[in-house]
Amino acid sequence: PLKVVKVDSETGAAVPYPASWRIIDCSTGKAVSMTTHYPVTQTFDVFTSDDQGRLTLPEKLPYGEYELREVAAPANGGTGYLLNPQNVRFYTADGYSWGNPLEIVFADAPAKGRIEIMKADAYTGDPVEAATYVIQATEDIYTLDGTPRAANGEIVDTVTTDAAGYAVSKELYLGHYDVVEAISPEGL
C-alpha cells in the first residue's frame, strides 16, 4: 500500500487541498492504472488526494521501482502552490500493510509573485528615477496550509525606481496589495 501526503515546502505543514499524481512503473516506463468498483467501476491512471492533501492508493503496488510525478498542484482560485518538477523514486518492499503503508511526503512551494512599477513623467514620458513606493497588504494573506504570511495593513516591501524609472518588489505571497508612492522626486 502507498500513501502520499502533500505538504508546504517552507513550513512542512500539511496542505489540505487536493493534488494529483501519476505513478510510473520504472521497469516499463508506463503509468500505473488501478480500478475501483465502488460506487461504480472506474479505472484511474491519475490519482488525486482528498481535501486534506492525503492519497492512499486503492490497490497495493506490486514489488518494484516506481516514480511519483505530480500533475496538478493544490490550488484555490488564483492562489496555491507551484507544480513540483522533482519526481520521487521509491521502491515497494515487504513490511508494509494497509495499517502501515509506505508513506511519501511530497512538498510544493507556495506560489509567489512580484509587483513591477514603472514611473514616467506625465508630460514628457521620460523615466523618473528615485521615486519610492511602499507595498502594503490590504488583507490577511495566508498560504493554503493555513500559515499567515502578511497581516492586513502590513508593509511588506519598499522599493525605489532606478534610472529607467523601474522598480520591482521582492517575491510576495499571492494576495491583495496596495502600492503607494511614499517619496516623489523633487519637482514631480
Secondary structure by P-SEA (a helix, b strand, c coil): cbbbbbbcccccccccbbbbbbbbcccccbbbbbbbccccbbbbcccccccccbbbbcccccbbbbbbbbcccccccccccccccbbbbbbbbccccccccbbbbbbbccbbbbbbbbbbcccccccccbbbbbbbbcccccccccccccccccccbbbbbccccbbbbccccbbbbbbbbccccccc
